[in-house]
């Protein structure tokens, strides 16, 4: 069985993030995606394949054309992780701020 690509690795690349943003507005075929980037159609096709492999986009046949559509629900795990990490760092910075305030107060009290 083929291992599914990791969503985090897929969105780590700025070109793939731009493709996701483009497709979030409306479906495109690979040729119309390639027109938006300064790279070959083959390079864009490779990025699209990676996004398909991780489930972030699907390809739908419509006549002779194949359209790429984004599946943003695949980003739910990433959203959850980012929010959890944000909360963790907010708490840490709040504790650091509290500590620094206490140290400053103690230092101010020691001064004549």
N, C-alpha and C positions, 0 to 999 in steps of 0.2 A: 504494500500500500504506500502510495506517495505521501510524504509529509506535507502538510499545508504550510504555506509560507506564513511568517509572523507578521501581523498587522503593524507592530511597532517598527520592524525593519522597513516595511513598505513605506510608512509615512515619514521615516527618517530622511528620505530623499526629497529635496525641495521641488524637483520636477514632478514627482509623483503627487506631492501635495497640490501643486498647481493644476495638475490634471484632475484631481478630485474636486477642486474648487470650480473648475470649468464645467465638469459634468454635473455638479450640484445645481447649476443654473438650468441645464437642459442636456439631454443625451446628444452625443456626437459620434460620428464614425471616426475611424483612426485617421483617415486623410484630413478631416477637418481639425482634429486634435493636432496633428503634425504641422498644420499651417500656422498654429499659434506659437510654435517653438522653433528655435534656431538649431535644429538637429534633423537628422534623416528620419524618414518614415520608419525605417527599421529600428532605430533607436527608440522612437516613440512606441512602436509595437512591443518592444521588450519591456518598457515601463508598464504598458497596458497589461501585458501578460503577468507581470509580478502582481499588479493590483487585482487581476482576476484570480490568480492563485491564492491570494489571501482573503478573497471574498469581498473586497471593497467595491468592486464593480462587476457587473455581468454584461455579457454580450448577447444582444437579441437580434435575430435575423428579421429583416423587413424587406422582402423582395430580394433584390441582389445586394442590398446594403446590410452591413452589420453595425449596429449601434451600441455604443458603450453607455451603460447607465450606472450611476453611483448607488451604492447600498450603504447609506450612512449609519444604519443600525449596527454595522460591524464595528463602528467606532465607540460603541457604548462602553466596552471594557476599558478603552483608553481614557474616555471621559471620567469614568469612575476612578481609575488609578490616579489621574491628574488631580482630581478633587481631593482624594485621600492624601496625596502628597502635599497639596496646598495647605490643607488643614493641619497636617503634621508640622510643616515649617512655620505656619502662623503661630501655633502654640509654642514652638521653640523660640521664635523671635520675641514673643510676648514674655516668656520666662527670662530671656536674656535682657530685655528692656527693664523688667522688674528688678533683676539683679543689679544692673548698672545704676538704676535709680537709687537702690538701697546703698550701694557703695558710694555714690556721689553724696547722698545724705549724710552718711557716716563721716566722710572726709570733710564735708562742710561743717559738721558739728565739732570736729577736732580743731579747726582753725580758730585762732583767737580773734 
